[in-house]
Amino acid sequence: MNFRDKIREIPDFPQPGILFRDITPLLQDGPSYRAAIDDLAAFARDCGAEIVVGPEARGFVVGAPLAYALGVGFVPVRKRGKLPWQTTAVEYALEYGTDVLEIHSDALAPGQKVVVADDLLATGGTISATMQLVDKLGGRIVGAAFLIELTHLGGRARLRDVPIRTLVQY
């Protein structure tokens, strides 16, 4: 399937000079959304995933159905203060400043095989921070799955030697 046809390009969003890749048309088309998740599920299955971890918010719309397709659990990673239980945190760099991501401290078993999932791999900052959280809990990252990769931003280099699957590259 040509997933690129289901991704809308919006110039100058959220600021002038940015070409935003909008996945909502793909999400709105049931057969395309299903095909995308099925593709990522085949990859995650081959990686031996035992659980899927995804950062908010669009990582939820990829990671949760991916976990469902695999018949495994899903672990949300959220911004500071959004999770109701004891958390483990990591601070990461943004273009202008820093932010903090958290995961429930009991979300993963040591050695558990994890696939991290998100909608977009750009600079790799968010997914790298997510991977640090998995590492802190003793999980073993066996793969990373994305709908889109912006190759010119070099995010792949921040993901170590983890196998990566992206459906569309720009």
Protein Blocks (a to p, Z undefined) as FASTA:
>chain_A
ZZklmpccdehiabehiacddfklmmmmmklmmmmmmmmmmmmmmnopabdcdddfklmm
mmmmmmmmnopacdddddehiacbdcdddddddfbbcddddddfklpcghiacddddfbd
ceommmmmmmmmmmmnopacfbdcdfbdcfknommmmnojadcddfbdZZ
